[in-house]
Amino acid sequence: DVSDAAARFCPKRSGSGMDREEVSTGTTIMAVEYDGGVVIGADSRTTTGAYIANRVTDKLTPIHERIFCCRSGSAADTQAIAEVVAYQLAPLVETAAHLFKASCYRYREELTAGILVAGWDRRRGGQVYCVPIGGMLVRQPVSVGGSGSTYIYGFMDSNYKPNMTKEQCLELTASALTLAMERDGSSGGVVRLASISESGVERRVILGNQLPKIVSTH
Amino acid sequence: MERRCLDAQFKGVSTGTTILAATFDGGVVIGSDSRASIGGEYVSSKTINKVIQVHDRIFCCMAGSLADAQAVLKAAKFHLSFHSVQMESQPQVIAAASVLKDLCYKNKDELQAGFITAGWDRKKGPQIYVVSLGGMLISQQVTIGGSGSTYIYGYVDAKYRPDMSREECLQFATNALALAMGRDNVSGGVAHLVVITESGAEHIVVPGNKLPKFNDE
């Protein structure tokens, strides 16, 4: 994997005596339910300390045909957990979410992983489940995660309304991620979006210069 | 309290609070929440006013250690009134901010206090100055501070415009405080807002049950 290779070749910082820090997805991730599916989004920056190991990371990881997870925390931990869950196969979103919770809760002392599980299944339609650090599991209509998420709670609270359309959800997610990437040093790069519904998965990428121009205060 | 001191040394002192200031066309709004807590576990006051008047049209919000901030503000008020008598005119907002900056910078090793100073003067109209923990002084059109401010960076970035009317700016500030208080457990209570214009200063209090609600189930 590119991010692992970069971490191996990342030089030790000799002057300050700091050891190479763990590769982390200091990140911003978001997932929103709409009537008929879910929209998920993430930034694309992976850092090792202050070095950006990968600036085009894909943090939206497929678990099953219509179930994705958004990863935040330690890149290694979250990749490992996602592999374990995908291997066990989970046709229902709720099952996938419980599998994540089982791994995150059992090994909570050793892991640093905050994960959003989102997808579509025939039984309950679009669903978003949040598994933060510690291994709690809760279903929410909209959820954000990662280090950049603190900056957009206010924006999300004021702009999310129940029963939005798919386009509105995509716009909300793109705007929220842009705002977070603007303020959080550990989030950045491109915005990756995916919308998951009965008809399948549609992925898109918004490059840095195409991000929505939100009036900035600086 | 011991534990809180250790936490503070590790993370940096940040008063459990949300403070903000924003300029609009003709004036400035400065506001804060009203909660004082001990270690994030006990609310020691539900209605503390963190917006302090230092002169007729100059107000300050404090951040950091409340004790340090109160001491600095007391000294600053004295300096400022003396200065205004000497100059035989109303002090400029930057004068108030500079007095605070001087005190914070010269005593930076002992103090841990930062301020948002907002006001109106004849020379430059409505202004906001931020004095940070080490004593840096900068001017901004809109600024937020305190532990609750992290949750509203996105909202403020998206919603603030420099040419708002008085009502729009008041609504913006009220919404921002309400959103921060909704997510930060050490900010809360009522919203204290002061609107400063050429004609004077108006203090508005929005009680908790009248604050705007955002998906609060």
Boltz contact constraints between the chains, C-beta under 6 A:
constraints:
  - contact:
      token1: [A, 150]
      token2: [B, 150]
      max_distance: 6.0
  - contact:
      token1: [A, 150]
      token2: [B, 151]
      max_distance: 6.0
  - contact:
      token1: [A, 151]
      token2: [B, 153]
      max_distance: 6.0
  - contact:
      token1: [A, 151]
      token2: [B, 154]
      max_distance: 6.0
  - contact:
      token1: [A, 152]
      token2: [B, 154]
      max_distance: 6.0
  - contact:
      token1: [A, 153]
      token2: [B, 151]
      max_distance: 6.0
  - contact:
      token1: [A, 153]
      token2: [B, 183]
      max_distance: 6.0
  - contact:
      token1: [A, 154]
      token2: [B, 151]
      max_distance: 6.0
  - contact:
      token1: [A, 154]
      token2: [B, 152]
      max_distance: 6.0
  - contact:
      token1: [A, 154]
      token2: [B, 155]
      max_distance: 6.0
  - contact:
      token1: [A, 154]
      token2: [B, 179]
      max_distance: 6.0
  - contact:
      token1: [A, 155]
      token2: [B, 154]
      max_distance: 6.0
  - contact:
      token1: [A, 155]
      token2: [B, 155]
      max_distance: 6.0
  - contact:
      token1: [A, 155]
      token2: [B, 158]
      max_distance: 6.0
  - contact:
      token1: [A, 157]
      token2: [B, 179]
      max_distance: 6.0
  - contact:
      token1: [A, 157]
      token2: [B, 214]
      max_distance: 6.0
  - contact:
      token1: [A, 158]
      token2: [B, 155]
      max_distance: 6.0
  - contact:
      token1: [A, 158]
      token2: [B, 179]
      max_distance: 6.0
  - contact:
      token1: [A, 158]
      token2: [B, 214]
      max_distance: 6.0
  - contact:
      token1: [A, 179]
      token2: [B, 154]
      max_distance: 6.0
  - contact:
      token1: [A, 179]
      token2: [B, 157]
      max_distance: 6.0
  - contact:
      token1: [A, 179]
      token2: [B, 158]
      max_distance: 6.0
  - contact:
      token1: [A, 183]
      token2: [B, 153]
      max_distance: 6.0
  - contact:
      token1: [A, 214]
      token2: [B, 158]
      max_distance: 6.0
  - contact:
      token1: [A, 216]
      token2: [B, 157]
      max_distance: 6.0
  - contact:
      token1: [A, 217]
      token2: [B, 142]
      max_distance: 6.0
  - contact:
      token1: [A, 217]
      token2: [B, 157]
      max_distance: 6.0
  - contact:
      token1: [A, 217]
      token2: [B, 160]
      max_distance: 6.0
